[in-house]
Amino acid sequence: MKNLTRNALMMPDDSHIHNIAGSILRNYNYLFPSTYPDIPLNLNMLKEAMAETGFFLEEEKIPEFMEDIELQLAAMVPLNWNNYGTIAILLNKTHPEEDLIAISLQRITELVRELPNFNDAAVPDEDTLDSIIYTWISLTDEFPGFTEDEAWS
């Protein structure tokens, strides 16, 4: 019981995050690779994996922790072009220096193919690449604030 109390007061480190994400991946491997743009993660999956790994957090810390788990899962699960939301999250994390307003479709394609867990040999269409770019832009603090006419011109 003393160990559970200590774990409940600790902030998670990288090994906790990796272990919990690994547990989710093992228990829900039928969901991956996902056909959805984002990682299919919910609170029940997280709580189950936390209990399985013996790590517990105070309830108010779980939303922030869930973001860390989602990022770890994004780096672990097999990805394809359908996963543009997850790809954008990873690119935002791994390439924060990119100029997203001037980035080319070719550069996006190169960056995505460099992701170690990206496994899609298909040639992406322009709409998919645009979805990655727009999602990536929405994740940054430097959202350009286009008007609707400017965004589609």
RONU-50804 format. One line per field, with one value per residue: x, y, z of N, C-alpha, C in turn; residue number from 1; residue in three letters. Coordinates in steps of 0.05 Angstrom, whole numbers. Layout:
BEGIN
n.X X	...
n.Y Y	...
n.Z Z	...
ca.X X	...
ca.Y Y	...
ca.Z Z	...
c.X X	...
c.Y Y	...
c.Z Z	...
i NUM	...
aa ALA	...
END
This chain:
BEGIN
n.X 17	39	74	38	16	61	71	25	35	79	106	97	151	193	198	152	113	126	119	64	40	58	31	-22	-18	-7	-54	-94	-82	-110	-132	-94	-55	-89	-149	-166	-155	-130	-98	-132	-151	-176	-203	-216	-182	-133	-135	-140	-91	-56	-69	-53	2	15	16	-8	-46	-66	-133	-140	-93	-93	-113	-70	-30	-51	-44	12	16	-12	23	68	45	35	85	97	59	41	40	1	-17	-70	-71	-67	-75	-47	3	14	18	64	102	100	123	174	196	197	219	206	182	119	85	112	126	137	98	129	169	139	123	173	188	149	157	206	193	201	162	128	95	77	77	50	35	20	-41	-55	-94	-89	-37	-45	-81	-48	-12	-47	-68	-22	-6	-48	-33	8	34	36	-8	-31	-78	-112	-162	-224	-227	-173	-148	-166	-147
n.Y -24	24	33	43	92	124	122	147	199	213	245	225	192	185	129	109	130	105	51	49	66	24	-18	-5	-9	-64	-87	-67	-79	-92	-46	-19	-15	47	67	117	189	204	179	125	134	129	148	103	64	85	86	32	12	40	17	-35	-29	-12	42	102	162	226	247	298	305	272	288	319	281	243	266	262	206	197	221	188	139	153	154	101	67	34	75	105	141	155	171	228	266	245	241	296	313	286	308	362	358	336	369	427	473	481	522	530	558	565	514	460	412	368	370	359	307	281	289	260	208	198	187	139	99	101	68	66	57	81	135	198	236	305	327	298	312	367	364	345	389	432	413	409	463	482	462	492	551	594	606	627	657	663	690	662	666	675	628	589	605
n.Z 0	14	-29	-72	-55	-57	-113	-131	-118	-147	-204	-271	-306	-365	-371	-345	-378	-427	-413	-400	-448	-480	-457	-471	-526	-532	-509	-541	-593	-639	-657	-684	-744	-744	-777	-772	-768	-720	-659	-630	-569	-505	-440	-409	-431	-417	-360	-349	-369	-335	-286	-297	-302	-252	-238	-213	-215	-190	-201	-226	-254	-296	-349	-373	-371	-404	-454	-459	-462	-509	-546	-540	-557	-609	-630	-630	-655	-717	-774	-827	-887	-877	-824	-812	-771	-726	-749	-757	-703	-687	-723	-708	-657	-669	-707	-696	-717	-769	-823	-830	-863	-910	-925	-969	-1007	-1021	-982	-935	-947	-947	-892	-866	-885	-861	-809	-759	-750	-793	-845	-899	-966	-1007	-1053	-1029	-1035	-1054	-1021	-973	-957	-950	-907	-867	-863	-848	-800	-771	-769	-737	-688	-670	-636	-667	-701	-763	-772	-818	-861	-884	-940	-954	-937	-972	-1021
ca.X 0	58	84	16	14	84	67	3	45	100	99	107	175	191	194	124	98	131	106	35	34	63	8	-45	-13	-10	-82	-112	-67	-128	-139	-71	-56	-116	-159	-174	-132	-117	-95	-156	-144	-196	-197	-217	-158	-111	-137	-134	-62	-43	-72	-37	30	18	21	-33	-44	-90	-152	-137	-69	-96	-115	-44	-16	-63	-30	38	12	-19	47	84	32	38	113	100	41	46	25	-2	-26	-96	-67	-56	-75	-25	28	18	27	92	118	101	141	201	206	184	232	196	165	95	72	127	134	128	86	151	182	120	125	199	188	131	170	228	183	209	139	111	98	59	92	33	40	-2	-53	-51	-112	-77	-15	-57	-93	-25	-2	-67	-70	3	-8	-67	-20	29	25	38	-29	-30	-102	-123	-191	-232	-219	-144	-141	-173	-138
ca.Y 0	47	37	55	120	138	125	166	226	218	253	203	198	173	100	104	136	84	26	51	66	-4	-35	2	-20	-93	-94	-57	-81	-94	-18	-7	13	59	79	145	209	207	156	119	131	140	148	76	50	96	77	3	9	50	-3	-58	-24	-4	70	116	191	240	250	323	304	252	299	325	255	230	278	249	179	199	227	163	120	163	146	72	52	36	97	107	167	161	181	255	279	234	250	324	315	278	328	385	351	330	390	452	495	483	544	517	574	562	487	448	385	349	369	345	278	272	288	238	182	195	178	111	81	105	44	67	62	95	163	212	256	332	332	286	329	392	358	344	416	448	402	417	492	486	454	512	576	615	602	652	673	668	692	639	670	672	600	572	616
ca.Z 0	15	-56	-87	-47	-69	-142	-136	-114	-166	-232	-288	-322	-391	-369	-339	-402	-446	-404	-402	-477	-489	-447	-488	-553	-530	-503	-562	-619	-661	-666	-698	-750	-743	-801	-765	-769	-694	-643	-615	-541	-487	-412	-398	-439	-401	-332	-349	-372	-311	-265	-304	-297	-224	-236	-209	-214	-180	-223	-240	-270	-318	-377	-383	-374	-428	-477	-460	-471	-537	-561	-540	-575	-637	-638	-628	-671	-746	-785	-856	-896	-865	-797	-815	-745	-710	-763	-751	-676	-687	-737	-691	-636	-678	-726	-689	-731	-797	-831	-841	-884	-935	-929	-993	-1005	-1022	-955	-917	-954	-937	-863	-858	-892	-842	-783	-757	-750	-817	-861	-922	-990	-1026	-1058	-1018	-1052	-1044	-998	-949	-948	-940	-881	-848	-859	-833	-773	-758	-763	-715	-663	-663	-624	-687	-721	-779	-771	-844	-865	-900	-968	-957	-932	-995	-1047
c.X 17	68	63	14	37	81	45	14	67	90	111	133	172	187	165	107	101	117	76	26	38	41	-17	-42	-17	-40	-101	-99	-85	-137	-117	-61	-85	-124	-168	-150	-117	-115	-121	-150	-167	-188	-197	-192	-134	-112	-131	-104	-47	-45	-55	-7	36	24	-6	-27	-69	-107	-147	-111	-71	-99	-87	-27	-25	-50	-2	36	5	5	65	72	36	66	116	83	48	28	23	-13	-53	-93	-56	-55	-52	2	34	28	56	110	121	121	170	213	194	195	222	179	141	81	86	134	122	115	108	165	165	123	151	199	171	145	194	218	188	185	119	116	81	75	76	42	16	-14	-50	-69	-101	-54	-25	-69	-71	-16	-22	-70	-45	3	-26	-55	1	17	24	17	-32	-55	-112	-153	-198	-224	-189	-135	-146	-163	-111
c.Y 25	54	51	84	135	142	145	195	233	229	231	211	183	143	93	108	114	58	26	51	38	-22	-30	-11	-51	-101	-87	-59	-83	-67	-6	-25	23	69	108	163	210	180	150	113	143	136	120	60	59	85	47	-2	19	29	-27	-54	-15	25	85	146	202	247	276	324	286	265	306	300	241	241	266	220	178	204	202	142	127	155	116	57	54	58	94	135	175	175	210	270	271	242	279	328	307	298	354	382	349	352	417	476	499	508	533	532	569	533	475	420	363	347	354	314	267	269	264	211	177	185	148	91	86	82	44	75	77	124	179	232	284	338	321	303	356	387	357	373	432	439	411	446	497	478	474	536	599	611	628	668	681	673	668	642	666	643	583	583	606
c.Z 0	-13	-74	-80	-58	-99	-148	-133	-133	-192	-250	-303	-348	-390	-362	-364	-423	-438	-407	-431	-489	-481	-464	-515	-553	-527	-525	-589	-643	-672	-683	-720	-752	-771	-797	-766	-742	-680	-628	-586	-525	-458	-400	-406	-422	-373	-330	-351	-348	-289	-271	-298	-268	-220	-233	-206	-201	-204	-239	-258	-295	-346	-388	-388	-399	-453	-481	-471	-501	-555	-562	-558	-604	-648	-640	-649	-701	-757	-816	-862	-884	-837	-796	-788	-728	-723	-756	-722	-674	-700	-721	-668	-646	-696	-720	-704	-759	-801	-845	-862	-911	-942	-954	-988	-1005	-995	-935	-922	-943	-907	-853	-863	-873	-815	-781	-758	-773	-837	-886	-947	-1011	-1030	-1048	-1038	-1039	-1021	-972	-939	-937	-912	-860	-842	-841	-805	-758	-751	-739	-688	-653	-650	-644	-709	-736	-779	-799	-843	-882	-929	-973	-954	-956	-1022	-1054
i 1	2	3	4	5	6	7	8	9	10	11	12	13	14	15	16	17	18	19	20	21	22	23	24	25	26	27	28	29	30	31	32	33	34	35	36	37	38	39	40	41	42	43	44	45	46	47	48	49	50	51	52	53	54	55	56	57	58	59	60	61	62	63	64	65	66	67	68	69	70	71	72	73	74	75	76	77	78	79	80	81	82	83	84	85	86	87	88	89	90	91	92	93	94	95	96	97	98	99	100	101	102	103	104	105	106	107	108	109	110	111	112	113	114	115	116	117	118	119	120	121	122	123	124	125	126	127	128	129	130	131	132	133	134	135	136	137	138	139	140	141	142	143	144	145	146	147	148	149	150	151	152	153
aa MET	LYS	ASN	LEU	THR	ARG	ASN	ALA	LEU	MET	MET	PRO	ASP	ASP	SER	HIS	ILE	HIS	ASN	ILE	ALA	GLY	SER	ILE	LEU	ARG	ASN	TYR	ASN	TYR	LEU	PHE	PRO	SER	THR	TYR	PRO	ASP	ILE	PRO	LEU	ASN	LEU	ASN	MET	LEU	LYS	GLU	ALA	MET	ALA	GLU	THR	GLY	PHE	PHE	LEU	GLU	GLU	GLU	LYS	ILE	PRO	GLU	PHE	MET	GLU	ASP	ILE	GLU	LEU	GLN	LEU	ALA	ALA	MET	VAL	PRO	LEU	ASN	TRP	ASN	ASN	TYR	GLY	THR	ILE	ALA	ILE	LEU	LEU	ASN	LYS	THR	HIS	PRO	GLU	GLU	ASP	LEU	ILE	ALA	ILE	SER	LEU	GLN	ARG	ILE	THR	GLU	LEU	VAL	ARG	GLU	LEU	PRO	ASN	PHE	ASN	ASP	ALA	ALA	VAL	PRO	ASP	GLU	ASP	THR	LEU	ASP	SER	ILE	ILE	TYR	THR	TRP	ILE	SER	LEU	THR	ASP	GLU	PHE	PRO	GLY	PHE	THR	GLU	ASP	GLU	ALA	TRP	SER
END
